[in-house]
Amino acid sequence: MKNKVKNISVISTGSWVPSNLNDQEVKTPSYKILIKSLVLNASIGIHEFEKKKKQKISISLEIDAKDNISYVNHKIENFVSYEFIVKDIKKLINKGHVELLETLGENIFEICFNDPRIQKVKVKLEKLEVFSEADSVGIEVQRSKDQFKHSNNQKT
């Protein structure tokens, strides 16, 4: 019995895409630091009345830090401190008026990514007094350190 084989031409684009592309992300062990519903009075908004009177906002963070828990002495200086992050956010809020939640979010990313152990941050910002019919309105943004650096390099 004879096998008939057709001539086949293969054209390579020089690219190879693995079938498990989404699984290719390097998984560095991490742990989460949570700051949930930090309520502060802030001067924020684009409207004139928002520039004259502070309003309540809620700030929530989910921070992924390199997991060094098993490898270091258990002293606060060896870990990401939520106390320092909250203190720096309060300083930021007290600096003056910010027009957009998006701008405030970028500034919070900058605070967080100043710590080299922080790998990824999710920021949720909510204005609590905008509409009587809603508990809050706001934004939620997540960035890795590399994404944040890349977006800042494009601005300049």
C-alpha positions, 0 to 999 in steps of 0.5 A: 500500500502506497502513502500519497503525500502532498507537497506542502509549503510552510511560510514562517513569520518568524514568530512563535506564540505559545498556546498558554500565553496567559500562563507565561507571567512570572509568578513571584511569591507575594503577599497582600497588604490591604487598606480598606475604606480609608475615609478622608476629607479631600479637596477634589473635583473639577466644579467650583463648589468642589474647590471651595469645600472638602468632601469625603472620599474613600481610599482602598488599596490592595498591594502585592509585595514580594513575599519575604516573610520566611526569610527575614527577621520579623521586624517592621522595617523588613516589611511594607508598612501600611502605616507609612503608606496611610501617613503619606496618603494623608500628606498628599491629600493635605497638599491641596486641591486635586481635580481628578480621581485619576490624578490622585490615583497616579499620585498614590501609585507613586507613593506605593511604588517608591517601596522596591518590595511592592510589585502591584497595586490596585487603587479604588477611589470613591467620592462618598457625597456626590449623589444622594441616590448612590453610596459612592462614585469613583474609579478602580485602577490596577498597575504593576510596577513595570506598567507604572514605570512604562506609563511615566516614561511615555509622559516625558 
